[in-house]
Amino acid sequence: MEDLYASPSNSRLGRAVETRLLGSDHSSWTGRDPVFVRTVADVPTALYINYAAPKSYASRLAPELFKPLTLSGRKDATLFTILCFQLERARPEWVPASLSAFVPRIMQSNWRFYGHLTEASAERRPCVFFVRTVTTSLALAFFGRRLARCFPLHRAHSMRLESSGDEIVARIEPGGGSAPALYYAGRYTKAAEVHDAFKQEFSSFHDYARWIIDQHLSVVRWPHEYVVQDMHLDFRAARIVPLTCTAAEVDFIADEFEIIDSFTVEGLRVFLDNIYARRT
């Protein structure tokens, strides 16, 4: 996927300024320590759409840095997930939750491959590799592409994640911007089987889904550096619900990408612990 940034702003001037500010992957921020604070946020609902994807594609992303997972029984396939969620009450960890009631909600979508981080002179560690992050927030786009550089962010004109009864719908509408388009519709179901590719590792769908969710490290590759983000999740109030997919249309997803399952998780709390960058 080409990483060409374009603003979705309806204003010609706003579009030109945003694209100039955030458009280039080559930035004066490269090589600086990422700017961030330890942060906590609530995630009332998150949708996970999971695919068996070509391992050859993931292997080319950053061969010296990332080794994609191999699916059991399918040596040419790896795991790819699209995650759509809403952040609420985001705040520095030391700020009481009561003071974050008026913080704007942020829609976000992370598109990621699963595998291992293979840094020089370091042990292999499980991680996800971000190929795209989508938001409607200009502030988050600036944070992700410039200050912290921990998200390959593109802004969409609008994003939705809504449920009604036993149905859920997610939609990304790029407008005139460079974000990929997405439409997903699913129906809640009471039970689900673990896909054949994961039956050797997980005895229940809940254990499998929790592993999909509970990834601490993520990596983003820029032209002259890579950036690693370290986070953890609080599952104490979490509820995982499997879905039956009834419709899915996604930019960038080719015929070789096969949906294997989808689910939601409700009641997560996410903590940002650390971000670091290394020149390449």
C-alpha positions in Angstrom: 0.0 0.0 0.0 1.5 3.3 -1.0 1.8 5.8 1.9 0.8 9.0 0.0 -1.0 11.3 2.4 -3.8 13.6 1.3 -6.1 15.7 3.5 -9.9 15.0 3.4 -10.7 18.7 4.3 -13.4 20.4 2.3 -11.5 23.6 2.5 -9.0 24.1 -0.4 -6.7 26.1 1.9 -7.1 23.6 4.8 -6.4 20.7 2.5 -3.3 22.3 1.1 -1.9 23.2 4.5 -2.6 19.8 6.1 -1.2 17.9 3.2 2.0 20.0 3.2 2.4 19.7 7.0 1.7 15.9 7.2 2.2 14.6 3.7 5.8 13.7 3.5 7.3 10.6 5.2 10.6 12.5 5.3 10.4 14.9 8.2 12.5 17.2 10.3 11.2 15.2 13.3 13.0 12.0 12.1 15.6 10.9 14.6 14.2 12.9 17.5 12.9 11.2 20.6 9.2 10.6 20.2 7.1 13.1 22.2 4.5 11.5 24.4 3.2 11.1 27.9 2.0 7.9 29.6 -1.7 7.9 28.8 -4.8 5.9 29.6 -8.1 5.8 27.7 -11.3 3.8 27.7 -12.5 1.8 24.7 -16.2 1.1 25.0 -16.4 -1.1 21.9 -13.7 -2.4 19.5 -14.3 -4.4 16.3 -11.7 -6.9 15.1 -11.9 -8.2 11.5 -9.3 -11.0 11.1 -7.8 -12.3 7.8 -5.5 -14.9 6.5 -3.2 -12.9 4.3 -0.3 -13.6 1.9 2.8 -14.0 4.0 5.0 -12.9 1.1 3.4 -9.4 1.3 4.1 -9.0 5.0 7.6 -10.4 4.6 8.5 -7.5 2.3 7.5 -4.7 4.7 10.6 -4.6 6.8 12.6 -7.9 6.4 15.4 -6.8 8.8 12.9 -5.8 11.5 9.7 -7.8 11.3 9.1 -11.6 10.8 5.4 -12.3 10.1 3.5 -15.1 11.8 3.0 -18.3 9.9 -0.5 -19.8 10.1 -0.7 -23.5 11.1 -1.1 -25.7 8.1 -0.7 -22.7 5.7 3.0 -21.9 5.2 2.2 -19.1 2.7 -0.3 -17.3 5.0 -0.1 -14.9 7.9 -2.5 -13.0 10.2 -3.8 -9.6 9.3 -6.3 -7.7 11.4 -8.4 -4.5 10.9 -9.3 -3.0 14.3 -11.9 -0.2 14.5 -12.6 1.5 17.8 -13.5 4.7 19.7 -11.3 6.2 22.4 -13.0 8.0 25.3 -11.7 9.9 28.2 -8.1 9.9 27.0 -5.8 11.5 29.5 -2.3 11.5 31.1 -2.2 8.5 33.5 -1.9 10.8 36.5 -5.0 12.8 35.7 -8.3 11.6 37.4 -10.9 10.1 35.1 -13.4 12.7 36.4 -11.5 15.5 34.7 -11.6 13.8 31.3 -15.3 13.8 30.8 -15.1 16.6 28.2 -12.2 15.2 26.2 -13.4 14.7 22.6 -14.0 11.1 21.5 -11.6 9.9 18.9 -12.4 7.3 16.2 -9.4 5.2 15.1 -8.7 2.1 13.0 -5.4 0.1 13.0 -4.5 -2.2 10.1 -1.8 -4.6 11.3 0.1 -7.8 10.6 1.1 -10.2 13.4 4.6 -11.5 13.9 7.9 -10.8 15.8 10.1 -7.7 16.2 13.7 -8.6 15.2 15.8 -5.7 16.3 19.6 -6.0 16.0 21.3 -7.3 19.2 17.9 -8.0 20.8 15.7 -11.0 21.4 12.7 -11.6 19.1 9.6 -10.2 20.7 5.9 -10.6 19.6 4.6 -7.5 17.9 2.2 -6.2 15.3 3.3 -4.2 12.3 1.1 -1.2 11.4 0.6 -0.7 7.7 -2.1 1.9 8.1 -3.9 3.8 10.9 -7.0 5.8 10.2 -8.7 8.6 12.2 -10.9 11.6 11.7 -8.8 13.6 14.2 -6.3 16.1 12.9 -4.7 16.3 16.3 -4.1 12.5 16.4 -2.8 12.6 12.8 -0.2 15.2 13.8 0.7 13.2 16.9 1.0 9.9 15.0 2.9 11.3 12.0 5.1 13.9 13.6 5.4 14.1 17.4 5.4 10.4 18.3 5.6 8.9 14.8 4.0 5.7 16.2 1.1 5.5 13.7 1.1 5.6 9.9 -1.9 7.8 10.1 -4.3 9.0 7.3 -7.4 11.1 8.0 -10.8 10.1 6.8 -13.8 12.4 6.1 -16.0 10.3 8.5 -15.9 7.1 10.5 -18.7 5.1 12.2 -18.9 2.2 14.6 -22.5 1.6 15.5 -24.6 -1.3 16.9 -28.4 -1.8 16.9 -29.9 -4.9 18.4 -27.8 -7.8 17.4 -26.2 -6.0 14.4 -23.0 -3.9 14.2 -21.8 -1.7 11.3 -18.4 -0.1 10.8 -17.7 2.4 8.0 -14.7 4.5 6.9 -15.5 7.2 4.3 -12.3 8.8 3.0 -13.9 11.7 1.2 -11.1 13.4 -0.8 -8.4 12.1 1.6 -6.0 9.2 1.3 -7.5 6.9 4.0 -8.8 3.6 2.7 -12.5 3.0 2.5 -14.2 0.3 4.6 -17.6 -1.1 5.1 -18.3 -4.0 7.5 -21.6 -5.4 8.7 -21.9 -8.2 11.2 -24.4 -10.0 13.5 -23.7 -11.0 17.1 -23.6 -14.7 17.8 -23.5 -16.6 21.1 -20.7 -19.0 20.2 -18.0 -19.5 17.6 -15.4 -22.1 16.8 -11.7 -21.4 16.7 -10.5 -21.3 13.1 -8.5 -24.3 11.9 -5.3 -22.2 11.7 -5.4 -21.6 15.5 -6.9 -24.8 16.9 -3.5 -26.2 17.9 -2.8 -23.1 20.0 -6.2 -22.2 21.5 -8.9 -24.4 23.0 -11.6 -21.7 23.1 -12.6 -18.8 21.0 -12.3 -16.5 24.0 -8.7 -17.4 24.6 -8.0 -16.9 20.9 -9.7 -13.5 20.8 -7.9 -12.3 23.9 -4.6 -13.2 22.3 -5.6 -11.2 19.1 -6.4 -8.2 21.3 -3.6 -8.4 23.9 -0.6 -7.3 21.8 1.8 -5.0 23.7 4.3 -4.0 21.0 3.6 -2.3 17.7 6.1 -1.1 15.1 5.9 1.4 12.3 8.6 1.6 9.6 9.5 5.1 8.2 12.1 5.7 5.4 14.9 6.5 7.9 13.8 5.1 11.2 11.4 2.7 12.9 9.2 3.5 15.9 8.1 1.0 18.6 5.1 1.6 20.8 4.6 -0.3 24.1 1.2 -0.5 25.7 -0.9 -2.8 27.9 -4.6 -3.4 28.4 -6.9 -3.8 31.4 -9.4 -6.7 30.7 -11.2 -6.7 34.1 -14.4 -5.2 32.6 -14.0 -6.7 29.1 -16.6 -8.8 27.3 -15.8 -10.6 24.0 -18.6 -11.3 21.6 -18.1 -13.3 18.3 -19.7 -12.1 15.1 -21.0 -13.5 11.9 -19.8 -11.3 9.0 -22.7 -10.4 6.7 -20.9 -7.9 4.4 -17.3 -6.6 4.1 -15.8 -4.2 1.5 -12.4 -2.9 2.1 -9.8 -1.0 0.1 -6.4 -2.7 -0.1 -7.9 -6.1 0.7 -7.2 -8.2 -2.4 -8.7 -11.6 -3.3 -5.7 -13.2 -1.5 -7.0 -11.8 1.8 -9.6 -14.2 3.3 -11.7 -13.3 6.3 -11.4 -16.0 9.0 -13.6 -14.4 11.7 -14.6 -11.2 13.5 -15.6 -10.2 17.0 -16.1 -7.3 19.3 -14.7 -6.5 22.7 -16.5 -4.1 25.1 -15.1 -2.4 28.2 -11.4 -2.3 27.5 -9.0 0.2 29.1 -5.7 0.9 27.2 -2.5 2.3 28.6 0.3 3.8 26.6 3.6 3.0 28.4 6.5 3.9 26.1 7.5 4.9 22.6 11.0 4.8 21.2 12.6 5.4 17.8 15.7 3.9 16.2 17.4 5.2 13.0 18.0 2.8 10.1 
